[in-house]
Amino acid sequence: MQINNNQKGNMTKERKITLNAEKRKVIADQFQSFYEDKVKDKLVQAKESYDLMREKAKEKINQVVRYHQPQEDIDTIRKMIQKYNRSGGELYEDNCFYVERPIMKVDDEGREYESKDEVHVRFNMGRNFARAYYRDELKAKGLNPDFQLSINDDYSKRNPKYYNDESAVNTYLGFSNSSNEDKSITKPVAKWESDFQLWTIGSSYCHSRQFKVDESTLNFFKMYVASADNVIKEHEQMYSYVEGKMKTLRLGLKSYRTFDQAKALADKIGVVLNETMMNESSSLALSIYSPENLASLLEDKEVLTRDQKIAIARQQMQQSVN
């Protein structure tokens, strides 16, 4: 039986795309972006709220510290140090402070005793906060800001990938540094360390300084600390929501053999998915060497790594389908 050209064309069009591990990964990434977009606004809002509280907290803690340790006292000790070296006193430029308010408590036997309500006010970054605050930036660099959340506090689940992700994220953020790095690049940790500091009387031991405040001021600083905690909480909740969806999706994708099955699911849910996304290499080439990105690459003196190129391409692909 002879097949004409029209029949050949129809057969070519009807040929189904068979899924493999790489194609399933591309599909899963599209679904993950879809679910993250549904809930990421809460994390964005938490970061914006924290940023506003941070600026107010800088002003407030400056008032508190300078009330207890006036600038003229700082200047006097500085002159004493210049004259007598360490015997003249101690000064430390700090971004960590403890504020407290005396209160009365009652023990189990009903007897009152003096205590204190204390708040630790920080302007540097903890690791959980840093991964949450810089999550989008980390993902754009091809890094995994969710590695800690993925083990759900079960440290027996730590594997080589976990440690590789941890090392890469810590290096980018600045919790880990090496001698051969470009010192002209200011990493997030260093940026936050230098963003706000106050000269204080005493050593580098933050808890050695207790600044007494009234109830209103103490409650303000509690709100500031809560705003930082909320950034971490929204990161955790976003991951939990998305990962719950993705676990179910991955099980389904394992059973799918062709792209059409994944496409039918995507259409029902509202996820943008098309066949061109399956050919990752050609999609990457089109994306990386689009006029905009090509111009950027030509201007950039640095040689991009393969991971950086992939991150740029995926971001461009996502923007093109939105």
Disulfide bonds with the S-S distance in Angstrom:
Cys96-Cys206 2.00
